[in-house]
Amino acid sequence: MSEEKTTIETGEAGKGESVISKNANTEELEERALSVFSSERNEDITALVLSLITTFIVLLFTKWM
């Protein structure tokens, strides 16, 4: 018995297309997708904090010189 497959478009983040089973656990797929967005958000927040710290240090040293 062959399992039916469905092709879904994943866009830029997923690099193209994915093939999943027709009876795939959609809750698991949704959790995986949300975890990707969560990790990207954490990276953005980290970059913002590092930029703010760097800006503060530069402003601090330029005032003292």
C-alpha positions as CSV (number, residue, x, y, z in Angstrom):
1,M,0.0,0.0,0.0
2,S,1.6,3.3,-1.1
3,E,1.2,6.4,1.0
4,E,-0.3,9.5,-0.6
5,K,2.0,12.5,-0.6
6,T,1.3,16.2,-1.0
7,T,3.7,18.9,-2.1
8,I,3.6,22.2,-0.3
9,E,5.3,25.5,-1.1
10,T,7.6,26.5,1.7
11,G,8.8,29.8,0.2
12,E,12.1,31.5,0.8
13,A,12.6,30.3,4.4
14,G,12.0,26.7,3.5
15,K,14.0,26.9,0.3
16,G,11.3,25.7,-2.2
17,E,9.0,22.8,-1.7
18,S,8.4,20.0,0.8
19,V,6.7,16.7,0.3
20,I,4.5,15.5,3.2
21,S,2.2,12.6,3.8
22,K,-1.5,13.2,3.4
23,N,-2.1,12.0,6.9
24,A,0.8,13.9,8.4
25,N,0.4,15.2,12.0
26,T,-0.5,18.9,11.2
27,E,0.0,19.9,14.8
28,E,3.6,18.8,14.7
29,L,4.1,20.6,11.4
30,E,2.6,23.8,12.9
31,E,4.9,23.6,15.9
32,R,8.0,23.2,13.7
33,A,7.0,26.2,11.7
34,L,6.4,28.3,14.8
35,S,9.7,27.3,16.3
36,V,11.5,28.6,13.1
37,F,9.8,32.0,13.5
38,S,10.7,32.0,17.2
39,S,14.4,31.4,16.6
40,E,14.5,34.1,13.9
41,R,12.9,36.5,16.4
42,N,15.5,35.7,19.0
43,E,18.3,36.3,16.5
44,D,16.8,39.7,15.7
45,I,16.5,40.7,19.3
46,T,20.1,39.6,20.0
47,A,21.4,41.7,17.0
48,L,19.4,44.7,18.3
49,V,20.8,44.4,21.8
50,L,24.4,44.1,20.5
51,S,23.9,47.1,18.2
52,L,22.6,49.2,21.1
53,I,25.5,48.2,23.4
54,T,28.0,49.0,20.6
55,T,26.4,52.4,20.0
56,F,26.4,53.2,23.7
57,I,30.1,52.3,24.0
58,V,31.0,54.4,21.0
59,L,29.1,57.4,22.3
60,L,30.7,57.0,25.8
61,F,34.2,56.9,24.4
62,T,33.7,59.8,22.0
63,K,32.4,62.0,24.8
64,W,35.5,61.2,27.0
65,M,38.0,62.0,24.2
